[in-house]
C-alpha cells in the first residue's frame, strides 16, 4: 500500500506522465462515452462508424487550422543558410558569386563618404530613386532583419568565420538588404494597395521565390570603459574592413517553394485525417444504400 501511494504521489510531480494520463482519460471519456451512447441506440457497428467518422472529421478540421496558422503539431521552422562570407579587405560584394549581390555592390560604392553608415545611407537614398536590381533596404525595426542578423552573427563568429578570433564588431545601421521572396506591403499602404498586394501575393506569385539577405558588420573602435560607469557604446572603425554575410532563407520541407517545412507536417496530417474521414463516410453511405435496397425490396 505504501509503495502504491508513493507511485501515485510521484505521478503528480511527473509532468509528462501526468499529462499522458490526462489525455488518455479524456479520450476514453469523450470518445468512448460518445461511442457508447451511439452504440446503445443504433448498434455496435453503426455506432463505431459514426463515432469514428466524427472523430476523424474533427481531426481533419483541426489539421486545417494547424496548417493555416502554423500552430499545434508543426514541423521544423525555417532557417537561414549561409551562401557566402566576404570581406572588403580581399573580396568585396563586387566579386560575389551571386550576380544580384554584385549589382548591390555597384550602387554601394558610388558614395564618396568615408563613414560606413553615411555611405550606406547614400545607398538607401539612391534606392528610393533608382533601380538597384530589386534590392530592398531593411531598417533596424524590421523583424526579418533582426532574425537574419542573429544568424549572421553566428556564421561570422563560429569556426571558420571572419570574426571567430574574438574581434569586436558592430552591425552597420544601413548595411542590411534583401531581395526575392513574396511581395511585401509598404508601410503607408491604403485599402487599394492592400487589395493589389493580396492579388499580387496570391495570384501572381503563388510560389515562394528564393529570398537573399545581405547583412554587413565592421570592426569596432577600441572602447575605454571608466570605472563605475556603464560600458561604452561600440562604434564602427572606418579603418577596419567591412564583413558581409550573404544568406538565403531555407523554408525546409520537401516542397519549400509551395509550402514550408513548418506547415508541411500539419498539412500531411490533415491529408491523412481527411482520407480516413472520407473512408468512414463512404462506408456509412454504402450501408445506407444497402438498407434502402433491403427496405425497398
N, C-alpha and C positions, 0 to 999 in steps of 0.2 A: 504493500500500500504506500509506503514511504517513497519507494522508487517510482511508482506511478505518479504520485503527487509532484515529485521532483521533475519528472519528464514534462508534465503539464505546465509546471511553473517555468521550465526552460523554454517551452514553446512560446509563451507570451513575450519573451525577450528576443526571440529569433524573428527578425522582421520578415525574412524571406519565407520561412516555414509558416509563419502565422498568415502571411498574405496568400500563400498557396492553399492553405486550408480554407481560408475565407472564400476564395474563388471556387473551390470545389463544392463547398456547402451551398453557396449561392446558385451555382449551376444546377445542382441536384434539386434545390427547392424551386427555382424559377422554371427551368426547362422540364425537370421531372414532374413537377406539380402540374404544369400545363399539359404535358402528355397524359398524365393520369386522369385529369379532368376530361380531356377529349376522348380518351380510350374507353372510359366508362359510359360514354354517350353513343359513340358511333362505331366502336370496335377497336381491337388492338392494331390491326394493320392500317386501317384508315387513319386512326389516331396518330400512329407513328409517321405516316406520310405527311399529314397536315402539320404536325409539330415540327418535323424536320424541315419541311418547306418554309415554315415561318421562321425557324432559327437561321437557316442559311440565307433567307431573304434579308433578314435583319443584318447579318454579317456582310452581305453584299452592299447594302446601303451604308454601313459603317465604313467599308473599304473605300467607297466613293468619297466620303468626307475626308478620310485619311489621305487619299491621293490629291484631292483639291487643295487642302490646307497644309499638307506635309506634316501631319500630326499622327500620334499613335505609333503604330509599327512602321517605322520609316527605315530606309536604307542608309548607306554611307553618305555623309554630307559632302558637297562639292569642295574641292581643294584647289590650291594654286600649284601649278607645275612650272618649275624654273626652265626657261628656254636658254638663257644666256646671261653671263655677267660681263660687264665691260667697264673699263677704267679709262679716264681721259689721259692717263699717262702714256698708255701704249696702244689702246684700241677703243676709240670712242664710238658713239652711236652710228657715225657715218660708215663704219666698217662692219656694222651688224649684219648677220647672215639674213635677217628678215628685211626685205626691201621697204616695207612700210615704216620700220623703225629708222631706216636711213633717211627717209623723207622727213621724219620729225627732226632729225639732226640738222638737215639743211636749213630749216627755219630757225632752230635754236641758236645757231651760231651767227645769225645776222645781227645780233646785238653787239655793240662795242663796249658795253659796261662791264667792269671787272667784278663787281659784286654779283655773286651767283644768283641770289634771289631777285635782284633787279633785272639781270639778264633773262631769267625765266619769266619774270613779269612781262617783259617785252614779247615773249613768245605768246603769252596769254592774250595780250592786246592785239597781236598780229592775227591770232587765230579767230578773233571776232570779225575781222575784215577780209581775211584771205583764206584760201583753201589749203589746209595742211594735211590733205590726204585722208580726211575723216577722223583725225585725232581730236579728242576732247579733253580739255583740262579738268582735273579732278581737284576741287577745293578741299581744304582740310576738314570741312564738315561732312564730306561725302562718306557714306558708310562703306562703299566699295573701296575707297582709298584706305580707310582705317584697317580693313581686313587684309588688303593686299600689302600694306606697309608692314604689318606684323609678320607676314610670311616672308617679305623681302629681307627684313632684319635677320630672320632665322637663316635664310640662304647665305647672307653675307658673313654672318658670324660663325657658322658651323665650319667644320673641317673642309678646307679647300676654298673657302670664301675669301674675298679680299680683306675683310676685317676680322679674320679669325685670330689675328695676333693680338687682339685686345685693344686696338686703337679706338679712341673715342671718335664719335661721329654725330652728325645731326642730319635729319631729313630736310631737304630743300623744300621750302614752302611752295614754290612754284615749280616743283620737279616731279609731278605725277600726271600721267596722261594715259588715256585708254582709247581703244579702237575696237570695233566689232561688237558682237553681242546683239541683243534685242534693242530696238529703238527705245530711247529714253524720252521722258516727258520733261519739257523745260519748266523752270521754277514758276514763272508767271503765266502759266497756261490758263486759258479760258475754256469755256464749255466747248467751243468748236475745235480748239486744239486737242482737248481730251477725246472728242469723238474721232478726229482724224488719227490721233495716236492709237486709239483702240483698233481702228480699221487697219492701220499700218502694221500693228503688232500681231494681230490675229490672222488677218487675211493675206497681206502682202509678205509677211515674214513668219510663216508657220513653223519653221525650224529655228534652232538656236545657232547662229553663226559663231565662229571662233572669236573669243574675246582675248585681246592682248592688253597688258598693262605695263607701263614703264615707271618705275619708282627710282628716284635718284637721291643719293646721300653724298655728303662731303665731310672730310676730316675736320674735327673741331679744333679751335684755338685752345692753347693751354689755359685752364681756368685756375685762378688763385682764390682759394676759399679762406676767408677770415675766420678766426676762432670765435665760436659762439654765434655765427651768422648762418643763414640758410645757404646751401650750395649755390654757387654762381650759375647763371644760365649759360648753357653752351652756345657758342656762336661758330658759324662756318668760317674756316680759314681759306681765303681766296688762293693761297699758295699751295693748298693741298688738292689732290686730284678729286674729281667727281666720279662716284661709283654708280653705275646704272644696273638695275636688275630688271630683266625682261621676263615676264611671266605670262602664262596662258591659264585660263580657267578650265580646270578639269571637272566636268559635271558628273563624271562617273557613270556607271551603268552600261549595259550592252548597247544602248541606243542614245548616246548623250545628245545628239542633235535634235531628238524628238522629245525625250523625257529623261530627267536627271536620275542618277542613282538613288537619290533620296526619295523620289516618288516612284521609282520603278518597283520597289518591294511592295508598297501598298497597292500599286496597280496590278501586279501579278496576283496578289491576294484577292483583289476584287474580281479579277477574271476567273480565278479558281472557284470562289464562292458563287459567282454568277452561274457558272456551268453546273455546279451541284444543285443550286436552286432550280435551274431550268429542268434538270433531270427529274427532280421530285415533282415539279409542276406537270411535266409531261406524263409521268406515271399516274398522277391523280386524274389528269384529263383522260387517259386511256381507260382507267377504271370507270369513270363516269360514262364513257361511251359504251362500255360493255354492259353496265347496269341499264342503260337506255334500251339497248338491244334486247336484253332479257325481259325488261318490263314491257316493251312493245310486242314481243313475241308471245 
